[in-house]
Amino acid sequence: MRKSPNLRVQLAPRHPKGLVLPNPVMIAAGIAGYGTEYAELVDIQKLGAVVCKGTTLMPRRGNAQPRLVETPGGVLNSVGLENTGIDALIEEKAPIWARWQVPVIVNVAGETIDEYMTVARKLEGVPGISGIELNISCPNISAGGMEFGVDCGLAVQVTSVVKAVTKLPLIVKLSPSATDIREIALAVEEAGADAICLINTLRGMAIDVDQRKPCLGNITGGISGSLIKPVALHMVFETAKVVRIPVIGCGGIACAEDALEFIMAGATAVQIGTACLTIPEVCLTILEGIRHFMLDKGLDNVTDLIGAAQHSDC
Ligand SMILES: Cc1cc2nc3c(=O)[nH]c(=O)nc-3n(C[C@H](O)[C@H](O)[C@H](O)COP(=O)(O)O)c2cc1C
């Protein structure tokens, strides 16, 4: 009988401690809150990692309702980073995470560089936290967020300031709204990012024709789900060609084949978002699908698939 394939991936090879995940399937930020309720539905400990809700310095109530609208092939959300604030996360959630075997990564958001820095500094030495994901790509807040992800200078500033105050592995999550995603990726790599995650949602809107007004309370929101997959896949493909740090692929992944496409495009790991909203256990189905694919093809290490489609002749 063949031995089980090795699914372990290293997300932060240039970080002194590294960030090894047991497998490449992560749950994306904002999908499962802090993971605690999701853990009641799904065996979360089997995942590669959990990324928690975008967390700011002070608690945020988020945007006006309605905040979620279904669109063909996806959803528009304008949650607006509703969260408990960093102090409550440290007091109430981190002690739970410290008992988990699955690594938890804190998605950090802010309106100013100072806010990002203060939040990151507070996470220093807190048990239960394996890394920071810097969200410089949220399209649903009025100040900060995506502003940092579309301007190279600001992206560099926020990355280097956070890098200077944290010993945790640092992932920077990029926006598809950047004019050239490769340029921003290279800039944040140079500024100290250990890995890059792409993509966050694309800005969009929907109108209720009977009411003659926008469907979302915030007017605009971020579009995610299957319909953004080709955009995300192309951005991962292009970015993985130019950076040396790991790329995490995210955007419309709903089955094992989608995940494998991202890995073959150059992603070291994948994050599952919208697909989990309708089928919570889809992350585990995707993980099993990757394992079966490897067994079927006689592959021993998932790392052998990373970027496999980068050098094809077709
Ligand atoms: C309801 C909802 C809330 C989200 N909240 C966050 C967040 O707090 N921080 C963040 O970086 N991304 C957030 N995202 C973006 C996702 O993490 C992911 O990047 C995006 O949805 C694309 O992946 P998908 O198509 O698999 O959903 C959110 C997405 C949705 C649908």
PDBQT file of the ligand as one rigid body, heavy atoms in Angstrom, charges set to zero:
ROOT
HETATM    1  C1  LIG A 401     -18.252  37.895   4.337  1.00  0.00    +0.000 C 
HETATM    2  C2  LIG A 401     -16.792  38.113   4.031  1.00  0.00    +0.000 A 
HETATM    3  C3  LIG A 401     -15.979  38.737   4.988  1.00  0.00    +0.000 A 
HETATM    4  C4  LIG A 401     -14.613  38.929   4.714  1.00  0.00    +0.000 A 
HETATM    5  N1  LIG A 401     -13.816  39.501   5.664  1.00  0.00    +0.000 NA
HETATM    6  C5  LIG A 401     -12.485  39.643   5.426  1.00  0.00    +0.000 A 
HETATM    7  C6  LIG A 401     -11.620  40.156   6.443  1.00  0.00    +0.000 A 
HETATM    8  O1  LIG A 401     -12.021  40.451   7.570  1.00  0.00    +0.000 OA
HETATM    9  N2  LIG A 401     -10.295  40.308   6.135  1.00  0.00    +0.000 N 
HETATM   10  C7  LIG A 401      -9.780  39.965   4.887  1.00  0.00    +0.000 A 
HETATM   11  O2  LIG A 401      -8.580  40.113   4.651  1.00  0.00    +0.000 OA
HETATM   12  N3  LIG A 401     -10.591  39.437   3.936  1.00  0.00    +0.000 NA
HETATM   13  C8  LIG A 401     -11.899  39.269   4.180  1.00  0.00    +0.000 A 
HETATM   14  N4  LIG A 401     -12.713  38.735   3.211  1.00  0.00    +0.000 N 
HETATM   15  C9  LIG A 401     -12.119  38.314   1.933  1.00  0.00    +0.000 C 
HETATM   16  C10 LIG A 401     -11.810  36.810   1.926  1.00  0.00    +0.000 C 
HETATM   17  O3  LIG A 401     -10.907  36.459   2.949  1.00  0.00    +0.000 OA
HETATM   18  C11 LIG A 401     -11.234  36.400   0.541  1.00  0.00    +0.000 C 
HETATM   19  O4  LIG A 401     -10.024  37.085   0.318  1.00  0.00    +0.000 OA
HETATM   20  C12 LIG A 401     -12.195  36.719  -0.595  1.00  0.00    +0.000 C 
HETATM   21  O5  LIG A 401     -13.532  36.482  -0.218  1.00  0.00    +0.000 OA
HETATM   22  C13 LIG A 401     -11.877  35.907  -1.847  1.00  0.00    +0.000 C 
HETATM   23  O6  LIG A 401     -11.965  34.529  -1.622  1.00  0.00    +0.000 OA
HETATM   24  P1  LIG A 401     -13.319  33.665  -1.949  1.00  0.00    +0.000 P 
HETATM   25  O7  LIG A 401     -13.714  33.980  -3.352  1.00  0.00    +0.000 OA
HETATM   26  O8  LIG A 401     -12.896  32.246  -1.737  1.00  0.00    +0.000 OA
HETATM   27  O9  LIG A 401     -14.333  34.120  -0.961  1.00  0.00    +0.000 OA
HETATM   28  C14 LIG A 401     -14.074  38.524   3.463  1.00  0.00    +0.000 A 
HETATM   29  C15 LIG A 401     -14.905  37.911   2.515  1.00  0.00    +0.000 A 
HETATM   30  C16 LIG A 401     -16.248  37.696   2.782  1.00  0.00    +0.000 A 
HETATM   31  C17 LIG A 401     -17.113  37.018   1.749  1.00  0.00    +0.000 C 
ENDROOT
TORSDOF 0
